[in-house]
Amino acid sequence: MEGKMELVKSVSSKLKEASLFWLLGFKEACRLHRVLFLCLSSRRLLRRTGQCFLLNGFLFLGSIFILNAVIIPALEWILPDDCSKFNSQLFCSFASLLKFYSFLRLRLIQLFYVTWFYPLYVFSFILSNIWYNDIANYGFAAMGTSGPAKGDPLGKNESLTVKDRDRMEGLGGVMIGIGEQVYSVLLLTFFFLEVYVTGFVPYMGKILNFLLLSWMYAYYCFEYKWNLSEVGLDRRLDFFESNWAFFAGFGSPCVLPVLFSSPLVSYGIMAILFPLFVLAATDSAAEHVIYSRRRKWGGAGLGRLPIFYAADTLSLKVLSLLSAKSQEQLQDNKTL
């Protein structure tokens, strides 16, 4: 009986600590006033953020608004398929004409998507990703830092050591850097597929999808800062998975706006908000906040949660297959 009571007490304590860290991460993401200060301190940052807003907010979302508020109602008025919209009931006897109107209206709307929305989506996606990197760089420079943030435990304890820097020099270091980038791309690609698949799980799928999306966006936001701070990939993953509750909270505001909209509208909203959260992560001393609150609350930590386990396993298998094939080709070339 006492063992059960201890177990219940331990679980409730962990749940309380996880909830507090989730709320801490949520608050950290919502402190967007720091983003305003950063933008005001850098003209380049303000200009690039404004360009991102104009492209995705004014042009992309504005086009969706014009389509739904102007173009579709106009087509429904010009090419109606409802008898109640005709003054005369004579047209109602021509069922084939009404079907032709409906078919023509649908094809015109699809033509609008093919010739405008989808090219604009691709253009916006490519250009926005370039601008996100610029925004992170300008924001990092606006903080007046050229390395790991001061007072930042991860930047202080987990940044590249002298041994790491020696290892990163020369051609071998370049190859290691390329290998880390390839592994990172594979890891996040498989994790994205994992997020997509969980959306089809019955009953718990929506909750799992929201949680995984929160982690994914939180990792994306902090990845820019960690790249600029030269934090190794293994240390990023260790810190992220060891503080999973905080990052679930940080990513939640990124995901909430996209849950209640169509895919295109969700993309437009996310494309506007994402650079703001990137700047919030760049200016955030998350590591210092986590460790200071942990000391204040007296918690021993929640333990490491293997968030990227499935993605990591698949990525390593793909890399091992590629390595095996390259070795086989090398052996074949030697025999020839």
C-alpha positions in Angstrom: 0.0 0.0 0.0 2.8 2.4 0.9 4.5 1.5 -2.4 1.4 2.5 -4.3 1.1 5.7 -2.4 4.8 6.6 -3.2 4.3 5.8 -6.8 1.2 8.0 -7.0 3.0 10.8 -5.2 6.0 10.5 -7.6 3.8 10.5 -10.7 1.8 13.5 -9.5 5.0 15.4 -8.7 6.4 14.7 -12.1 3.1 15.7 -13.8 3.1 19.0 -11.8 6.7 19.7 -12.7 6.0 18.9 -16.4 3.0 21.2 -16.3 5.1 24.0 -14.8 7.8 23.7 -17.4 5.2 23.5 -20.2 3.7 26.7 -19.0 7.2 28.2 -18.7 7.9 27.4 -22.3 4.5 28.7 -23.4 5.2 32.0 -21.7 8.7 32.2 -23.1 7.3 31.9 -26.7 4.6 34.5 -26.1 7.1 37.2 -24.9 7.0 38.8 -28.3 7.8 42.3 -27.0 11.4 41.2 -27.1 11.0 40.7 -30.9 9.8 44.3 -31.2 12.9 45.6 -29.4 15.1 43.5 -31.6 13.4 44.8 -34.8 13.7 48.4 -33.6 17.4 47.9 -32.9 18.2 46.6 -36.4 17.0 48.2 -39.6 18.0 45.1 -41.7 16.0 42.9 -39.3 13.0 45.2 -39.5 13.1 45.3 -43.3 13.4 41.6 -43.7 10.6 40.8 -41.2 8.4 43.4 -43.0 9.1 41.7 -46.3 8.2 38.4 -44.9 4.9 39.9 -43.6 4.1 41.5 -46.9 4.8 38.4 -48.9 2.9 35.9 -46.7 0.3 38.2 -45.1 -0.6 40.8 -47.7 0.1 38.9 -50.9 -0.6 35.2 -50.0 -3.4 35.6 -47.4 -4.7 38.6 -49.3 -5.1 36.4 -52.5 -7.0 33.8 -50.5 -9.3 36.6 -49.1 -9.9 38.0 -52.6 -10.7 34.5 -54.0 -13.2 33.7 -51.2 -14.7 37.2 -50.9 -14.7 38.4 -54.5 -13.9 35.8 -57.2 -16.0 32.9 -56.0 -19.1 35.0 -55.3 -18.7 36.7 -58.7 -18.5 33.3 -60.4 -21.5 32.0 -58.5 -23.5 35.1 -59.7 -22.3 34.8 -63.3 -22.5 31.0 -63.5 -25.2 30.0 -61.0 -26.3 26.4 -60.6 -29.2 27.0 -58.2 -32.7 27.6 -59.6 -33.6 30.0 -56.8 -31.1 32.5 -58.1 -32.9 32.8 -61.4 -35.7 35.3 -61.9 -37.3 33.0 -64.4 -38.0 29.3 -63.8 -37.4 28.7 -67.5 -33.7 28.0 -66.9 -34.5 25.4 -64.3 -35.8 23.1 -67.0 -32.3 23.1 -68.6 -30.6 20.7 -66.1 -27.6 20.2 -68.5 -27.0 24.0 -68.6 -26.9 24.2 -64.8 -24.4 21.3 -64.7 -22.3 23.0 -67.3 -22.3 26.2 -65.2 -21.2 24.2 -62.2 -18.5 22.4 -64.1 -17.2 25.6 -65.7 -17.1 27.5 -62.4 -15.2 24.7 -60.7 -12.7 24.5 -63.5 -12.1 28.3 -63.4 -11.5 28.1 -59.7 -9.1 25.3 -60.2 -7.3 27.3 -62.9 -6.9 30.1 -60.5 -5.2 27.7 -58.0 -3.0 26.2 -60.7 -1.9 29.4 -62.3 -1.6 31.6 -59.1 -1.9 29.9 -55.7 0.4 26.9 -56.2 3.2 28.9 -57.9 2.8 31.6 -55.2 3.0 28.9 -52.5 6.2 27.4 -53.9 7.7 30.9 -54.4 6.7 31.9 -50.9 8.0 28.7 -49.4 11.5 29.0 -51.0 11.9 32.7 -50.4 10.5 32.6 -46.8 13.0 29.9 -45.8 15.8 32.1 -47.1 14.5 35.0 -45.2 14.1 33.0 -42.0 17.8 32.4 -42.0 18.5 36.1 -42.6 16.1 37.0 -39.8 17.8 34.7 -37.4 21.2 36.1 -38.4 20.2 39.7 -38.1 18.4 39.0 -34.8 21.5 37.2 -33.5 23.7 40.1 -34.6 21.2 42.6 -33.0 21.8 40.9 -29.6 25.4 42.0 -29.9 26.7 38.4 -29.6 29.1 36.6 -31.9 29.1 33.3 -30.0 27.1 31.5 -27.4 25.0 33.8 -25.3 26.4 35.1 -22.0 24.9 33.4 -19.0 23.7 30.6 -21.1 24.5 27.2 -19.5 24.2 25.4 -22.8 26.3 28.0 -24.6 28.8 27.8 -21.7 29.0 24.1 -21.0 27.7 22.6 -24.2 29.3 24.7 -26.9 32.3 23.5 -28.9 35.3 22.7 -26.7 38.9 23.2 -27.8 39.0 19.5 -28.8 35.8 20.0 -30.9 37.2 23.0 -32.6 40.5 21.2 -33.5 38.4 18.3 -34.9 36.3 20.7 -37.0 39.4 22.2 -38.7 40.5 21.1 -42.1 38.9 18.8 -44.6 38.0 16.3 -42.0 36.0 19.0 -40.1 34.2 20.0 -43.3 33.2 16.3 -43.9 32.0 16.0 -40.4 29.9 19.2 -40.8 28.4 17.9 -44.0 27.6 14.6 -42.4 25.9 16.4 -39.5 23.8 18.5 -41.9 22.8 15.4 -43.9 21.9 13.5 -40.7 19.9 16.5 -39.4 17.9 16.8 -42.7 17.1 13.1 -42.6 16.2 13.2 -38.9 13.8 16.1 -39.4 12.3 14.6 -42.6 11.5 11.3 -40.9 10.2 13.2 -37.8 7.9 15.2 -40.1 6.6 12.0 -41.7 6.0 10.7 -38.1 4.0 13.8 -37.3 2.0 13.4 -40.5 1.2 9.7 -39.8 0.1 10.3 -36.2 -2.7 12.5 -37.6 -4.4 9.4 -38.8 -4.3 7.5 -35.5 -7.9 7.1 -34.2 -8.9 8.8 -31.0 -5.5 9.9 -29.8 -4.2 11.0 -33.2 -5.1 14.7 -32.9 -3.5 15.0 -29.5 -0.3 13.2 -30.6 -0.2 15.3 -33.7 -0.5 18.5 -31.8 2.3 17.4 -29.3 4.7 16.3 -32.1 4.0 19.5 -34.1 4.8 21.6 -31.0 8.1 19.8 -30.6 8.9 20.1 -34.3 8.3 23.9 -34.5 10.1 24.5 -31.2 13.1 22.6 -32.5 13.0 24.5 -35.8 12.9 27.8 -33.9 15.9 27.0 -31.7 17.9 25.4 -34.4 18.8 28.7 -35.9 20.2 30.0 -32.6 22.1 26.7 -32.0 23.6 26.8 -35.5 24.8 30.4 -34.9 26.1 29.4 -31.4 27.9 26.4 -32.9 26.2 23.9 -30.6 26.8 20.3 -31.7 23.9 18.3 -33.0 24.2 15.6 -30.3 24.1 18.3 -27.6 21.1 19.9 -29.2 19.2 16.7 -29.2 20.2 15.8 -25.6 19.2 19.2 -24.3 15.9 19.2 -26.3 14.9 15.7 -25.2 15.9 16.3 -21.6 13.7 19.4 -21.4 10.8 18.1 -23.5 8.0 19.7 -21.4 9.5 23.2 -21.9 9.8 22.8 -25.6 6.3 21.3 -25.9 5.1 24.5 -24.3 7.3 26.7 -26.5 6.0 25.1 -29.7 2.3 25.2 -28.7 1.7 28.9 -29.7 3.2 28.1 -33.1 0.7 25.3 -33.7 -2.5 26.7 -32.2 -3.2 29.2 -35.1 -3.0 26.4 -37.7 -5.4 24.0 -36.1 -8.5 25.8 -37.1 -7.8 26.8 -40.7 -7.5 25.2 -44.2 -4.0 24.1 -45.2 -3.3 27.1 -47.4 -4.6 29.6 -44.8 -2.6 27.7 -42.1 0.5 28.0 -44.1 0.0 31.8 -44.6 -0.6 32.3 -40.9 2.4 30.1 -39.9 4.7 31.9 -42.4 3.9 35.2 -40.7 4.2 34.0 -37.1 7.2 31.6 -37.5 9.9 34.4 -37.9 8.5 36.0 -34.7 9.0 32.8 -32.8 12.4 32.3 -34.4 13.4 35.7 -33.0 11.8 34.9 -29.6 14.0 31.7 -29.5 17.1 33.6 -30.6 16.6 36.2 -27.9 15.6 33.7 -25.3 18.0 32.5 -22.6 16.0 29.3 -22.4 18.8 27.2 -20.9 19.4 29.8 -18.2 15.6 30.0 -17.5 15.3 26.2 -17.3 18.2 25.6 -14.9 17.3 28.6 -12.7 13.7 27.4 -12.3 14.8 23.9 -11.7 17.0 25.1 -8.8 14.2 27.3 -7.5 11.6 24.5 -7.6 14.1 21.9 -6.3 13.2 19.4 -9.0 15.6 16.7 -10.2 14.4 17.0 -13.8 11.9 15.0 -15.8 14.4 12.8 -17.4 15.2 12.4 -21.1 12.3 11.5 -23.4 13.4 9.9 -26.7 11.3 12.1 -29.0 13.5 11.5 -32.0 14.0 7.8 -31.4 12.1 6.5 -34.5 13.4 9.3 -36.7 17.0 8.7 -35.4 16.7 4.9 -36.1 15.5 5.4 -39.7 18.1 8.1 -40.4 20.9 5.8 -39.2 19.6 3.0 -41.3 19.5 5.2 -44.4 23.0 6.5 -43.8 24.3 3.0 -43.2 22.8 1.8 -46.5 24.3 4.7 -48.4 27.7 4.1 -46.8 27.5 0.4 -47.7 26.6 1.2 -51.3 29.4 3.7 -51.6 31.9 1.1 -50.2 30.7 -1.5 -52.7 31.1 1.0 -55.6 34.6 1.8 -54.3 35.5 -1.9 -54.2 34.1 -2.4 -57.7 36.2 0.5 -59.1 39.3 -0.9 -57.5 38.8 -4.3 -59.0 38.3 -2.7 -62.5 
